Amino acid sequence: MIEYIIVCPLVFFAGFVDAIAGGGGLISIPAFMISGVPVHLAIGTNKLSSSMGTTIATYRYAKNGYIKLKLAACSAVCALMGSSIGAAIALKINDFYFKVLMLAILPITAFYVLRKRNFEESEDIKTLSNAKTYLICMLIAFLVGMYDGFYGPGAGTFLLLLLTGVAHLGLNLSTGTTKAINLSSNVAALITFMINGKVILILGLVAGLFNIAGNYIGAGYFTKKGARIVRPIIMTVLAIFFVKVLFDILPAQLF
């Protein structure tokens, strides 16, 4: 029962955050681990609950016209390809060096978010040609997918920032596309974890209901508030991510 008391409220909050700006795993995975679930089971069980919640968020964004099916599908395929390559690299390279790099990247990302006066400006930026839009979105999905396979935390947040800032997609379309890509990668990872027996089914399903509620409310809140809620949520995710990476590195430095 203690597991459920700890996990469910935090997974609800993770779903709310993830629906708006990505990065929900930075909250939900530690929640499973704090409750006493071993790390691999925590990751696998989190994939079950987050897949359930992301499905609802993706549906809500699609219903509101925030997803172009062909663009999202092409990007999702590239993300899955990148994820496979990233996972293969992860087996050969110590992620310590990557975490050190993230300590430099995260403050730069936060500075970019603060300087970007209004995310809705991306709606008015000169749009790229259809071919360039597809090419850039697919490249972004591939690179972030590679990151997701190699390390993972905050992948949805990076996707959202790159799709708005580099591909010049509007905030709504960027958010919807991010959810569609996340859903495909979550389901693919979930299948792998389930095959290897790394999912606590009952806990994952119950937590999934709370994640669904968080994603549903978060997606609805984004639809109403738009850019006003995105910046503070992204800054919160980046701050949590920075602290997590710092604490991951410190033990290695001390011992």
C-alpha positions in Angstrom: 0.0 0.0 0.0 2.9 2.4 0.7 4.0 2.0 -2.9 0.6 3.2 -4.1 0.4 6.1 -1.6 3.8 7.4 -2.8 3.6 6.6 -6.5 0.1 7.5 -7.5 0.0 11.3 -6.6 3.5 11.8 -8.0 2.6 10.0 -11.2 -0.5 12.1 -11.6 1.7 15.3 -11.3 4.2 13.7 -13.7 1.4 13.2 -16.3 0.2 16.8 -15.9 3.8 18.1 -16.5 4.5 15.7 -19.3 1.3 16.6 -21.2 2.4 20.3 -21.3 6.1 20.3 -21.7 7.5 16.8 -21.5 9.9 15.5 -18.8 7.4 13.7 -16.7 9.8 10.8 -16.3 12.0 13.0 -14.2 9.2 12.9 -11.6 7.6 9.5 -12.0 10.7 7.3 -12.2 12.1 8.6 -8.9 8.6 8.1 -7.4 8.8 4.4 -8.2 12.3 4.1 -6.8 11.5 6.1 -3.6 8.7 3.6 -3.0 11.2 0.7 -3.0 10.8 -0.6 -6.6 14.3 -1.7 -8.0 15.6 0.5 -10.8 14.9 -1.7 -13.9 11.4 -2.5 -12.6 10.9 1.2 -11.9 11.7 2.1 -15.5 9.7 -0.7 -17.0 6.6 -0.1 -14.8 6.9 3.7 -15.5 6.8 2.9 -19.2 3.4 1.1 -18.7 1.9 4.0 -16.7 3.4 6.7 -18.9 2.2 4.9 -22.1 -1.3 4.9 -20.8 -1.2 8.6 -20.0 0.6 9.7 -23.2 -2.1 7.8 -25.2 -4.8 10.1 -23.7 -2.7 13.3 -24.2 -2.0 12.3 -27.8 -5.7 11.7 -28.4 -6.7 15.1 -27.0 -4.1 16.9 -29.0 -5.1 15.0 -32.2 -8.8 15.8 -31.5 -7.9 19.5 -31.2 -6.1 19.4 -34.6 -2.6 19.7 -33.0 -1.2 16.7 -34.9 -0.5 16.3 -38.6 -0.6 12.5 -39.0 1.9 12.1 -41.8 4.5 14.5 -40.2 4.1 12.8 -36.8 4.3 9.3 -38.3 7.5 10.1 -40.3 9.1 11.7 -37.2 8.1 8.8 -35.0 9.8 6.3 -37.3 13.0 8.4 -37.3 12.8 8.6 -33.5 12.6 4.9 -33.2 15.6 4.4 -35.5 17.6 6.9 -33.4 16.6 5.3 -30.2 17.9 1.9 -31.3 21.2 3.4 -32.3 21.4 5.4 -29.0 20.7 2.2 -27.0 23.5 0.4 -28.8 25.9 3.3 -28.1 24.9 3.2 -24.4 26.1 -0.4 -24.1 29.6 0.7 -25.1 30.1 4.2 -23.6 29.9 5.2 -19.9 27.1 7.7 -19.5 29.1 9.7 -17.0 30.7 11.8 -19.8 27.4 12.5 -21.3 26.0 13.7 -17.9 28.9 16.1 -17.6 28.0 17.5 -21.0 24.4 17.9 -19.9 25.5 20.1 -17.0 26.7 22.6 -19.7 23.7 22.1 -22.0 21.0 22.6 -19.5 21.8 26.2 -18.4 22.2 27.2 -22.0 18.7 25.6 -22.7 17.3 27.5 -19.7 18.8 30.8 -21.0 17.2 30.2 -24.4 13.8 29.5 -22.8 14.0 32.7 -20.7 15.1 34.8 -23.7 12.3 33.5 -25.9 9.8 36.2 -25.1 6.8 34.3 -26.2 6.5 30.8 -27.5 3.5 31.8 -29.6 5.8 33.9 -31.7 6.7 30.7 -33.5 3.2 30.8 -35.0 4.2 34.1 -36.9 7.7 33.1 -38.0 8.2 32.6 -41.7 7.3 29.0 -42.3 9.7 26.6 -44.1 8.8 24.7 -47.2 7.0 21.5 -46.7 10.0 19.4 -47.7 12.3 21.3 -45.3 9.8 21.0 -42.5 9.6 17.3 -42.9 13.4 16.9 -43.3 14.2 19.0 -40.2 11.5 17.4 -38.0 12.7 13.9 -39.0 16.3 14.9 -38.2 15.3 16.3 -34.8 13.3 13.2 -34.0 16.2 11.0 -35.0 18.7 12.9 -32.9 16.4 13.2 -29.8 15.5 9.6 -30.3 19.2 8.7 -30.2 19.5 10.7 -26.9 16.4 9.0 -25.6 17.9 5.6 -26.3 21.2 6.5 -24.8 20.1 8.4 -21.7 16.5 9.6 -21.9 15.4 12.1 -19.3 13.7 15.3 -20.7 13.6 14.0 -24.2 10.0 15.4 -24.7 11.1 18.8 -23.5 14.1 18.9 -25.9 11.7 17.8 -28.7 9.3 20.6 -28.0 12.1 23.3 -27.9 13.7 22.1 -31.1 10.5 21.7 -33.0 9.5 25.3 -32.1 13.0 26.9 -32.4 14.5 25.0 -35.3 11.7 23.5 -37.4 9.6 26.7 -36.8 6.4 24.7 -36.0 3.8 26.5 -34.0 3.6 25.7 -30.3 0.4 23.7 -30.7 1.7 21.6 -33.6 5.1 21.1 -31.8 3.4 19.9 -28.6 1.1 17.5 -30.5 4.0 16.1 -32.6 6.1 15.6 -29.5 3.3 13.6 -27.8 2.9 11.4 -30.9 6.7 10.7 -31.0 6.8 10.0 -27.3 3.9 7.6 -27.5 5.6 5.5 -30.2 8.9 5.3 -28.3 7.1 4.5 -25.0 5.2 1.7 -26.5 8.3 0.2 -28.2 10.3 0.4 -24.9 7.3 -1.0 -23.0 7.2 -4.1 -25.2 10.9 -4.7 -24.6 10.5 -4.4 -20.8 7.5 -6.6 -20.7 9.2 -9.4 -22.7 12.0 -9.3 -20.2 9.7 -9.4 -17.2 10.6 -5.9 -15.9 7.1 -4.6 -15.4 5.0 -4.8 -12.2 1.7 -5.1 -13.9 -0.8 -4.2 -11.2 1.2 -1.2 -9.9 1.7 0.0 -13.4 -1.9 -0.2 -14.3 -3.1 1.6 -11.2 -0.4 4.3 -11.6 -1.4 4.5 -15.3 -4.9 5.5 -14.3 -3.5 8.4 -12.3 -1.1 9.2 -15.2 -4.1 9.3 -17.5 -5.9 11.8 -15.2 -2.8 14.0 -15.1 -2.3 13.9 -18.8 -5.9 14.6 -19.5 -6.0 17.6 -17.2 -2.6 18.8 -18.5 -3.6 18.6 -22.1 -6.8 20.5 -21.4 -5.0 23.1 -19.4 -2.5 23.6 -22.3 -5.4 24.0 -24.7 -6.8 26.8 -22.6 -3.6 28.5 -21.3 -1.2 27.8 -24.2 2.2 29.6 -24.1 1.5 31.1 -20.7 1.9 27.8 -18.9 4.7 26.3 -21.1 7.6 28.5 -20.0 7.3 27.9 -16.2 6.7 24.2 -16.7 9.8 23.8 -18.9 11.9 25.8 -16.5 10.8 23.5 -13.7 11.6 20.4 -15.7 15.1 21.8 -16.6 15.8 22.6 -12.9 14.8 19.1 -11.8 16.9 17.6 -14.6 19.9 19.7 -13.6 19.7 18.7 -10.0 19.3 15.0 -10.9 22.3 15.0 -13.2 24.4 16.9 -10.6 23.5 14.3 -7.9 24.2 11.5 -10.4 27.7 12.8 -11.0 28.7 13.8 -7.4 28.9 10.2 -6.0 31.2 9.3 -8.9 33.4 12.2 -8.2 33.4 11.6 -4.4 34.0 7.9 -4.5 
